[in-house]
Structures are given as C-alpha cells and as structure tokens.
C-alpha cells in the first residue's frame, strides 16, 4: 500500500509531464484543495477530542479496552495532518503555476501542472484511506448496532 501511495501519484505526474498535459481549469482545483485542507484540519480537531475521551476512559478503568481504536485514531490523525500539509503544498503549486506557467488559453502547463496533478492524486488517495477509518472510529466509539454499522459480514434476514 505504501508503494502505491508513492508510485501512483509520481507516475501520474510523470505521464502528464511527458505527454504535455495541461490543467484546463486550475482555479476550481485550487478551491477544492483549499476546502479539503480546512476539512481535514477540522476532522483532526475532532479526532484529537475523541482521543482525549479515550484517554480519560482508560484512566478510569483498569484495562485498555480501546487499544485498537486508539491506534487507529492516532494513525488517522497523522494521515489527516499529512493531507492538510499536501493540500497547502498543492495550493502553493497551483497559485505559483497560475501566475507563471499558463498557456494563452489560461491552462496550467508544464512541470507545475504535472506537480499539481501528482499532489492532487496523492491527496485523493489519502482521503480514500482516511474515510473508512473515520467511520470505523465513529462506529466503535458510539456503539453503532452491528446490523447497521456496515462491518458485519453476516447475512441478516
């Protein structure tokens, strides 16, 4: 999985650059990564509160019943912060590119377009990794019914 997280975005950027690809509308992409950065930071804030709740529960009990959830929250928080950092980096690349590397039609071209595309694909992969983990943390911490949580593989009648 780690190799895919590196190889796929780099490969996408290299293919785009080698084929002379362009981003026809970089402004909506800039808006999207900016909003996603805020959303990821907001989710991180929520996770840190949830993590504090787990720490308080474990302090009052003799056993660590949320050990797996705590590990998952810690890993997800790291992914969210990494995603926010890459959103900021992507926004900087897009702003720079929109001011330096624009064709006559207003398309983002060259190395900066390839970088923006590669970084965007990395952010999408991080987002796809984080969503199920966030949902699983929600399910576990809120004791969602097994019949409703989506993780039960048994057939229900």
HUWOWO-V537136 format. One record per run of one state. SS is the DSSP state (~ for helix, > for strand, _ for the rest). FROM is the first residue (numbers start at 1). TO is the last residue. Records with the same first field share a line. If there is no record, write none. Layout:
SS=FROM-TO, FROM-TO
This chain:
_=1-1, 19-22, 24-25, 61-66, 101-101, 103-107, 109-109, 142-157
~=2-18, 26-60, 67-100, 110-141
>=23-23, 102-102, 108-108
